[in-house]
Amino acid sequence: MASFEFFIAKRYIKSKSKTAFISTITYISFFGIMLGVAVLSIVMSVMNGFETEVKTRFISNDSHLRLRAFRDRPFEYNENVTAVIKADSTIIGASPYIEMYSMVKSNDYTEGALVRGIDPETIQDTSPLKNQLIAGSFEFNKEENEYPGIILGKGLSDKTGAIPGDRIRIISPALSSTFSQPPVKSFTVTGIFETGLAEIDGGLCYIALPHAQKLYRMPDKVNGVYIKLSSLDHTDMTKASLNEKLEFPMNCISWKDLHSNLFAWFEIEKMMMATILSLIIIIAAFNILSSLIMIVMEKKQEVGILMAMGANKYQIMRIFIYQGMIIGVLGTVFGLAIGIGVSWIQLKYQLISLPGDIYFITALPVQMKINDFVAIGVVSLVLTFLSTIYPSRQASKMLPAETIRN
């Protein structure tokens, strides 16, 4: 059974005020909170979507963890290393690699690029490279080709003008002496991949690990091992576990370490956007404050009568706190419903599209997180409650005899 304070608070909201201006401010307060909560919910969901898309694309062409030696020095990928990896149940894939920045030369153009030597048999356990091919095939040793195969990023293919079947050369920086010529090896373009991220597509290519070992003079050695986990949630735990087992100079780094600046920027941007958009809710809370102050002034006689009938100051305070909270709760609930509804519609039907030739995605990405919606709701309700404290305290300080006489 509802208390009489809550009953009176509802009556005050439903009743037609003598001053239409007060009712108008009350409605503005409700719509302000609803709009602020809805906009904040939608924007946070969209930012989560963009962050997830970028994170997924970066990690898909890298790995969850990298096992490597100090300063990326070459090391042998032997049974001792594989034993450490296989002993961890959170690891579901591992693949050795060699990475080296080199010059990629076609007939007419020369471009700097990151060349990755990969094991074609195990790379599919850690990378979706095969699914990212847009031309050619996932082949590194075609019998009909005179030279071993190479797979280029789409941007790198555009820069060099190379297409599947063309011959290109890789100029290695590995020098045996100061005056020696750098090693050069010819390859046949067998495939072109696209991730949608210009940073990757424009400066990355893949060759088979044995050819990379020969080109960069690392016989039977690698730069590191790509490691894929069963879940990203295991990243920090597995990294710490591997580092405890590995001996110097071996160590393990995560995708967070490799792209720390990018994801730190995402966190700062989300925080700033949330802070700025929260101003809408703060303005609506000030509207509640002003409307309650005017309602207190208008209801002086009613308050005096209630106090004369035995209502204490705490009950009077609760009447106006409830009145403000009814506006805040309704605005918050409707705002969250609108925000979740709009986000779900975009997630389901992708009504807002993006130009694919400019962005790496074709529709506005959305990812809804329950923690964000809970945080937005709590902030909205807290701001609403704070806005009710001053007017409710002023109402409780009234003297019954004076208010009735006036």
N, C-alpha and C positions, 0 to 999 in steps of 0.2 A: 504494500500500500504506500502510495506516494505521500511524502510529507507535505504539510500545508505550505512550506516555503516554496517547494517546487510547483505546487498548484497555483500559487499567486504569481510566480515568475512566468508561467505559461499564460495566465490571464493578462498580465501586463503586455506580453508580446502580441497576443491575439487582439487585444482591445484597440479600438480606434483612438488614437491619441488626439488630444485637443490641438496639438501643434503638428501639422502634417510633416513639417521639416524633420522632426524627431523620427517619425516612421520611415522617412526617406533615408536617413542616415543608417537606420537599422538594416534596411534592405541592402544598402550599399555595402555595409560591413559584411553581410552574409555573402553577397556576390563577390566581394573582394577576396575573402578567404577562400571561397570555392575556386575562383579563377587562379589565385596564387598557388594553391595546392595542386590544381590540375596541370598548370603550366610547368611547375617544378617537377611533378611526376613524369610528364612526357619528356621534358628535356633530359632528366637524369637517365631515363630508359634509352633515349637516343644516344647519349654519350656512352652509356654502357655498351650499346650495340657497336658503335664505332671502335671503341677500345678492344672489344672482343674480336672484331674483324681484323684489325691491324695485328693484334697479338697472335691470332691464329695463323695469319699469313706469314708473319716473321718466323714463328716457331716451326711451321710446316716445312720451311726451307732451311731450317737449322736443326735444332734438337732440344729436348728438354734439359739434358745435361751434356757436358763435354768432358771427357777424360783426356787429359793432356799432360805434357811435361812442362817444367819451368821454362818460360819464355818460348813455348811452342817448339822446343828442341825435338828432333826426331828420336823415336824410341822403337823398340821391337814390340810388336803386338803378339806376345807369346802366351803360353798357358797360364803363367802367373797372373797376367792381366785379365784374361778371360775368366779365370777362377773367381776373382774378386767380383766381377760383374755378374756371373751366374749365381753367386751366393745370395744376391739380393732379390727377394721375391717381388719387389715393386718394379723391377726392370723387365720390360717385355721385348726389347729389341736393342741391338748394338751393331754398329757398323764402323770399320776403320776408315780413315780419310787422310788425305794430304791437301793442304791449302797453301797457295802461293800466289802472290800478285805477279802478273806477267804481262807481256805485250802480245795481243792477239792481232795478227796481220792477215788481211785478205789481199786480193789483187790491187785494190785501190786505196784501202784505208787501214790505219793502224790504231788500235784502241787499247787502253789499259783495262785489265779485267782481273777478277779473282778467279783463279782456276782451281777447281776442286777435283782431286782424284778420289774416286769412290769405288767401292766393291759392288758391282752390279747385282750380285746375288743376295747381299744383305742390306743394301740401301733401302729396299722396299719395306724393311722392318722398322725403319725410322723416318722415312720421308715419303710424301705422296708425289714425288717427281714424275713417276710414270703417268699419273692421272692429270698432270699439268701440261702434258704435251699438246701442242696445237698444230704441229706439223711434223712429218717424219715419223720415226719410230724409236723405241727405247733399245737401241743397238749400239754397241761399241766396237764390235769386231765382225762386220759384215764381210762375207767371203768375196762378194763382187767388188768391194772397195779396195783400192790400192793402199790406202792408209787407214789407221785406226779411227774409230768414230769419236765425235765430239758433239755434245748437246749444248746449244746456245740459248741464253735468255732472249726474249723477243726484242727488247731494247738493244741488246748487243748485236743481234742479227740486223736490226735496222741501221745501226751505226756503221757496221762493216759491210753491209750489203750482201751478206752471205746467206744462202738458202740451202736446204737439204740437197746434198750432192756436190756442193762447192768445196774447194780445197782451201784451208787456211793454215797458217803457221803460228806456233806458240814459241815466243822467245823467252827463255828462262833466265832469271837473274842469278842462277847458281853458277858462279865462276870458280874455276880451279886455281886461277892465279890472276894477278892484276892485268896482265897483258893478253890473256887468253880470250878467245871469242866465246860469247854466251851460247849455251846449247840451244839448238833450234830443232823443232820436230813438226812434221806436217800431219794434218788430220783432215778427215772428210766429215763435213757437217751431216749428221744423221737425224737430228731432231731439233725442234725449237720448243721451248716451254714458256709459259706465261703465268705469273703469280698475281699480277695486277698491281704490284708495288714497283714503281720505277727504279727505286734504289737497288732492287734485286735483279729485275729483268734487264736493266741496262748495264750491269757490270759483273755478271756471273756466268760461268760455263762449267760443264762437267766432262771429265775424261775418265777412262778406266784406271784403277789404282796401279796396276803394273806399269802402264805407260807413264804415269805421274812419277813413280819411283825411279824410272829410268831417266826421264826428262830432268828431274830435280836432284838427281844423284843421291837417292836415298834407298839403296838396295835393302830390301827386306825390312824397311822401316816406315813409320807413319808419323803424322803430326798429332793425331789424336783419335778418339773414338766417339762417334755419336751415340747417345743413349736415349732411348725412349721409355717413358714411364707409363704405368697403367693409368695414372691420373696426375694432373698438374698439382694437385693438393699435396702430393708426396715429394715435391721438388726440394724443399729445404731439408726435410728429414733424410731423404736419400743422399743428397749432397753431403750432409754432415757425416752420415754413415760411411760413405766411400772415402772421404778425406781422412777418417780415423784409420781405415784399413790400408790406405795407400802410403807408400814410403816416398820420401823426397828422392828425386824431383817431381814425382807424379802428384797431380792434384785434380780436383774436379770443380768445374764452374757450371752455373745454371744459366738459363735463358734470361733470368732477371739481371745477372751480372753483365751479360753481353749487351742488353738493351736497357740498362738502368735509367739513362737520361730520358729516353722516350717515354717509359711508363711513369717516371716521376713527373714528367710534364703532364701526362694524362691525369694524374691524381691532383696536381695543382689546379688544372683547368676545371676539373669537376668541383673542387672545393670552392673556387672563385665563382663559378656559375651558380652553385647552390646558394652561396652567400648573397649574390646580387639578386637572384630571383626571390630569395626569402624576404627582400624588402617589400614585395607586394603583400605578403602576409602581415608584415609589421605595420604597413599603412592601414590594412584592414583592421588590425588590432587597435590602432589609434582611433579608428572610426567607432569601434565598439566602446572604447573609453569615453569618447565625446558624447555618444548617444546615451550611455548610462548616466553620465553626469547630468545631462539635460532631463533624463527620465526621473532621476532623484529629485531634481528641483521641481519637476511637475507633480511628483507624487508626495510632496511634503505632508499634505493633509492625511493621505491614506497611511503613510508611515506613522504619523503621530497617533492616529486612531489605533493602529495595530499595537503600538507600544503601550498605549493607554489600556488596551485590552489584555496586556500581559506578555506581549512578545519582547524578548530580551534583544540586546544589541547584536548578539551572534546570529540569531534567527533573521534579523533584518539584513545583516551582511549576506547571509546565505541566499536570501531572495534575489538580490542583485547579482551575486556570483552565479547563481543558477541561470539567471536571465542571459547573462553574457555567454555562459558556457553552452547554453542551448544553441545560440547563434553560431558559436565556434565549432561545436560538434557537428551540427548539420552542414555547415560550410565545408568542414574537413571531410566528412563522409561523402558528400556529393562531389567534392573536388577529386578525392581519390577514385571514386567510381568513374568519373569522366576521364581522368588520366589513365587508369588501367584499361578502360574501354577503348580509348583512342589508340593506345599502344598495342593492344591486342588486335585491333582491326588492321593496323599497319603491318604487324607481324604476320597476320593471317593472309591478307589480301594484297599487301604491298601497293597501296593506292598512291603513295608519293614515290615517284621514280626519280632516278638520277641519271644524267647522261653517262653512258658507259665509256665514252671516249675521253672523258675528263676524270671521272672517279674510277676507283678499282671495284666498285660495286654498282649494281643497276637499280637498287631501291634503298630507301632510307632504312638503315639497320636499327633494330630495336631489340633490347634484351631487358626483360623485367626482372628486378630483384626484390624479393619480399623485404629485405632489410632496408632498402631505400624507401619503400612505401611506409614502413613502420616509423622510420626516422622522421620523414616528412610529416606524418600524422602527429607524432609526439611533439615536434617543434611547434606545429600549428596550435595544438591544444595548450601547450605551455604558454605561448605568447598570448593566447586568448585569456587564460586564467590570470596572467599578470596584469592584463588590461582591466580586469574587473576589481582588483584589490582596492585601488584608490576610491572610486565612486561608492563601493559598498561600505568602506570605512567611514566615509563622509555621511552616508545615510544612517549608520549606526550611532553617530554622535549627536543626532538630533534630539532635542528635548520635547517630550510629548505635549506639555502644556503650551509651550511657545509655538509649536507648529500648528496646533489646533486653533489657538487664538489668532494667529496671523492668517 
